[in-house]
């Protein structure tokens, strides 16, 4: 969806107005901002159409033409918070309640259980983010690389089913997902969820390969060989079925985390003003009960709260290796 000139002017004016009216508000943590705080009479319907496409259509939307040329980092934060407010309620991205994350290379690399993908320039495996959907605003592109890759999780699942039904069955088993340092001290550093889920006739996926590979270091339980082979098959099939797109400055990408796997190619920056995107997570209305269990439901709203982690820890069973027994009959 491409904004017309009148919509671009309206959005730019909304940012300028919000810059004056939102003085003193912490955009990273303030949850009280709503669509009334960022009025968009002409553009709100386009955003509503995008949200509907993400929730009940293809599972993703790309809005192009947002006015980001020369804007400050603070104004970019205003822009994504204002647009997100018109899409769906915002969700948290950390235990401390971050509502915006800056996607840019910090010089760190994945693998230590703490660094998260948005902090690196590494190629990312296909994965899903937290909450129901992810929103990305592109402020600056990379000098080279950084392509966004999207693949239908259902198409990947069905292709895998034809190739290796046992691999699909392995991904319906419960897995431990490492919370990358976001857990309450003294409580388990993982939450438990299947990768593929079919619950109440609704298909859903949750998959973060680097997190899954890091988890044995904290559980003491190795991943089964059939699970690792299933990860490889999922990656290969997704790479064959995916849609590649270059996110340009002024693009807003929204991706459903239940139905779409996404990835990013490695990238290179020329100088300190390198690739920079801002990310929010959202909770889609009408998505309650998409997956089974209180932890899965809580994760729709972002990071587990301390109380939710305590409740999950009290109800969980001892860690175990995913079995090869097949789907759990959800």
C-alpha positions in Angstrom: 0.0 0.0 0.0 1.5 3.3 -1.1 0.5 6.6 0.6 -0.6 9.5 -1.5 0.6 13.0 -1.2 -2.2 14.1 1.1 -1.6 11.1 3.4 2.1 11.8 3.5 1.4 15.4 4.5 -1.1 14.3 7.1 1.4 11.9 8.7 4.2 14.5 8.7 1.9 17.0 10.4 0.8 14.4 13.0 4.5 13.8 13.9 5.1 17.6 14.2 2.0 18.0 16.4 2.9 15.0 18.6 6.4 16.3 19.0 5.0 19.3 20.8 2.2 17.6 22.7 4.1 14.5 23.8 6.9 16.4 25.4 8.1 14.5 28.5 6.5 11.2 27.6 8.7 8.2 27.5 7.8 6.6 24.1 9.8 3.4 25.0 7.6 2.6 28.0 4.5 4.7 27.9 1.6 2.4 27.2 -1.1 5.0 27.3 -0.7 6.4 23.8 -3.7 5.6 21.6 -5.0 6.6 18.1 -6.6 9.7 19.6 -3.1 10.9 20.4 -2.1 10.7 16.8 -5.1 11.6 14.7 -5.0 10.5 11.0 -8.4 11.1 9.4 -7.2 10.3 5.9 -4.7 7.5 6.7 -6.4 5.6 9.5 -8.5 3.5 7.0 -5.3 2.5 5.1 -3.8 1.3 8.4 -7.1 -0.5 9.3 -6.9 -2.3 5.9 -3.3 -3.3 6.6 -4.2 -4.6 10.1 -7.0 -6.7 8.6 -4.7 -8.1 5.9 -2.3 -9.2 8.6 -4.9 -10.7 10.9 -7.2 -12.5 8.4 -5.6 -12.2 5.0 -2.1 -12.9 3.7 -0.6 -12.4 7.1 1.6 -9.4 6.2 1.3 -5.9 4.9 3.8 -3.3 3.5 2.9 0.4 3.8 5.2 2.5 1.6 6.0 6.2 1.4 6.1 7.4 5.1 8.0 10.7 5.5 11.3 9.7 7.2 13.8 11.6 5.2 16.0 13.5 7.6 13.8 12.9 10.6 15.5 12.4 14.0 15.5 9.1 15.9 13.0 10.7 18.4 10.6 11.6 15.6 10.9 8.1 14.1 9.9 6.8 17.6 6.9 9.2 17.5 6.0 7.9 14.0 6.0 4.2 14.8 4.2 4.7 18.1 1.5 6.8 16.4 1.1 4.4 13.5 1.1 1.3 15.7 -1.7 2.8 17.8 -3.9 2.6 14.7 -3.1 -1.0 14.0 -3.7 -2.8 17.3 -2.8 -2.6 21.1 0.9 -2.5 21.7 2.8 -5.4 23.3 5.9 -5.5 25.5 9.3 -6.6 24.1 11.2 -7.2 27.3 10.7 -8.1 30.9 11.2 -4.4 31.8 8.4 -3.4 29.4 10.2 -2.0 26.3 7.6 -1.0 23.7 10.1 0.0 21.0 13.3 -1.8 19.9 15.9 -0.3 17.7 17.0 -2.8 15.0 20.6 -2.1 14.2 24.0 -3.7 14.4 25.8 -3.2 17.7 28.9 -5.2 16.9 27.6 -8.2 18.9 26.9 -11.7 17.5 24.3 -14.3 18.3 25.2 -17.4 20.4 25.8 -16.4 24.0 22.1 -16.6 25.1 21.8 -12.9 25.8 22.3 -11.1 22.4 19.1 -10.9 20.4 18.8 -10.9 16.6 17.8 -7.2 16.3 21.2 -6.2 17.8 23.3 -7.9 15.1 24.0 -7.7 11.3 24.0 -11.5 11.1 21.9 -13.5 8.8 18.8 -14.6 10.8 17.2 -17.9 10.4 13.5 -18.0 9.7 11.7 -17.3 13.0 8.7 -15.6 14.6 8.8 -12.7 17.1 6.9 -12.4 20.3 3.2 -11.3 20.5 0.7 -11.7 17.7 2.5 -9.5 15.1 5.6 -7.4 14.6 5.7 -3.9 13.1 8.9 -2.6 11.5 9.6 1.0 10.4 12.6 1.5 8.1 14.5 4.7 8.8 17.7 3.8 7.0 18.7 0.9 4.8 22.0 -1.0 4.8 24.8 -0.3 2.4 24.5 -3.9 1.3 22.1 -6.8 2.2 19.5 -6.8 4.9 16.7 -8.3 2.7 13.5 -9.2 4.5 12.2 -12.7 3.7 8.7 -13.9 4.4 7.3 -17.4 4.1 3.8 -18.8 4.8 4.1 -21.0 7.9 1.1 -23.1 6.7 2.7 -23.6 3.2 6.0 -24.6 4.9 4.2 -27.0 7.2 2.3 -28.7 4.3 5.3 -29.0 2.1 7.2 -30.6 5.0 4.3 -32.9 5.5 4.6 -34.3 2.0 8.4 -34.6 2.3 8.8 -36.0 5.9 5.7 -36.4 8.1 7.9 -37.5 11.1 9.7 -34.1 11.0 6.4 -32.3 11.2 5.3 -34.5 14.1 8.5 -33.7 15.9 7.7 -30.0 15.7 4.3 -30.5 17.4 6.0 -31.6 20.5 6.8 -29.1 23.4 10.1 -27.4 23.3 11.9 -25.2 25.8 12.5 -21.6 24.5 15.2 -19.6 26.2 14.1 -16.2 27.5 17.5 -14.7 26.9 18.0 -13.3 30.4 14.4 -12.0 30.7 13.4 -14.5 33.4 12.8 -13.9 37.1 15.9 -14.9 39.1 15.4 -18.3 40.6 12.7 -19.3 38.2 13.2 -21.4 35.0 14.9 -19.4 32.2 12.6 -21.0 29.6 9.0 -21.2 28.6 7.5 -24.4 27.0 5.6 -24.4 23.8 5.3 -26.4 20.6 6.7 -25.1 17.3 3.6 -26.1 15.3 0.2 -25.9 17.0 -3.3 -26.8 15.8 -5.8 -25.8 18.5 -9.5 -25.2 18.0 -9.0 -25.5 14.2 -6.4 -22.7 14.2 -2.9 -23.3 13.0 -0.1 -21.4 14.6 3.7 -21.5 14.7 6.4 -20.3 17.2 10.0 -20.8 16.1 13.2 -19.1 17.0 16.1 -21.4 16.0 19.0 -19.6 17.7 17.0 -19.5 20.9 16.1 -23.2 20.6 19.8 -24.0 20.0 20.9 -22.0 23.1 18.4 -23.6 25.4 20.2 -26.9 26.2 22.9 -24.8 27.9 20.4 -23.8 30.6 18.2 -27.0 30.7 21.1 -29.5 30.5 19.1 -31.5 28.0 20.3 -31.9 24.4 17.9 -31.4 21.5 17.1 -34.7 19.7 18.6 -35.4 16.4 15.2 -35.6 14.8 14.3 -32.2 16.1 17.5 -30.7 14.6 16.8 -32.4 11.3 13.3 -30.9 11.4 14.7 -27.5 11.9 17.0 -27.9 8.9 14.0 -29.1 6.8 11.9 -26.1 7.9 14.7 -23.7 7.0 15.2 -25.2 3.6 11.6 -25.3 2.7 11.0 -21.7 3.9 13.9 -20.5 1.8 12.4 -22.1 -1.3 8.9 -20.7 -0.7 9.7 -17.2 0.7 9.1 -13.8 -0.7 12.1 -11.4 -0.6 11.7 -7.7 -0.2 14.0 -4.8 0.4 12.7 -2.5 3.1 13.3 1.1 2.0 13.3 4.2 4.1 9.7 5.1 4.8 8.4 1.5 4.6 6.3 0.0 7.4 6.1 -3.8 7.4 3.6 -5.7 9.6 4.0 -9.5 9.9 1.7 -12.0 11.6 3.8 -14.2 14.0 1.3 -17.0 14.0 1.1 -17.6 10.3 4.3 -16.1 8.7 7.9 -17.0 9.2 10.3 -14.2 8.6 14.1 -13.9 8.1 16.7 -11.4 7.2 19.9 -11.7 5.1 23.2 -10.5 6.5 24.0 -6.9 5.9 26.9 -4.5 5.8 27.0 -0.8 6.9 29.4 1.7 5.5 29.5 4.1 8.5 27.9 4.8 11.8 24.7 6.0 10.2 23.9 2.5 9.1 20.8 0.4 8.8 18.2 1.4 11.3 14.7 0.1 11.8 12.3 0.6 14.7 10.2 -2.3 15.9 7.0 -2.6 17.9 4.9 -5.7 18.7 1.1 -5.8 18.7 -1.7 -7.9 20.1 -4.3 -8.7 17.4 -8.0 -8.4 18.5 -9.9 -11.6 18.2 -6.8 -13.9 18.5 -7.5 -15.2 21.9 -7.2 -19.0 22.2 -5.0 -19.2 19.1 -2.7 -21.7 21.0 -3.4 -23.9 23.9 -2.3 -23.1 27.5 -1.9 -20.0 29.7 1.7 -19.3 28.7 0.9 -19.3 25.0 -2.0 -16.9 25.7 0.1 -14.6 27.8 2.8 -14.5 25.1 0.3 -12.8 22.8 0.7 -9.7 24.9 4.5 -9.7 24.7 7.1 -10.7 27.3 5.9 -12.7 30.2 5.4 -10.6 33.4 7.1 -11.7 36.6 3.8 -13.0 37.9 3.1 -14.9 34.8 6.5 -16.5 35.0 5.8 -17.5 38.6 2.5 -19.1 37.7 4.1 -20.9 34.7 6.9 -22.2 36.9 4.4 -23.5 39.5 2.5 -25.4 36.9 5.3 -26.8 34.7 6.7 -30.3 34.7 10.4 -31.2 34.8 12.3 -30.4 31.6 12.4 -33.3 29.1 13.6 -34.0 25.6 11.0 -33.7 22.9 9.8 -37.2 22.2 9.3 -38.8 18.8 5.8 -39.9 19.7 4.2 -37.5 17.2 1.6 -34.7 17.5 0.0 -34.1 20.8 -3.5 -34.0 19.5 -4.2 -30.4 20.1 
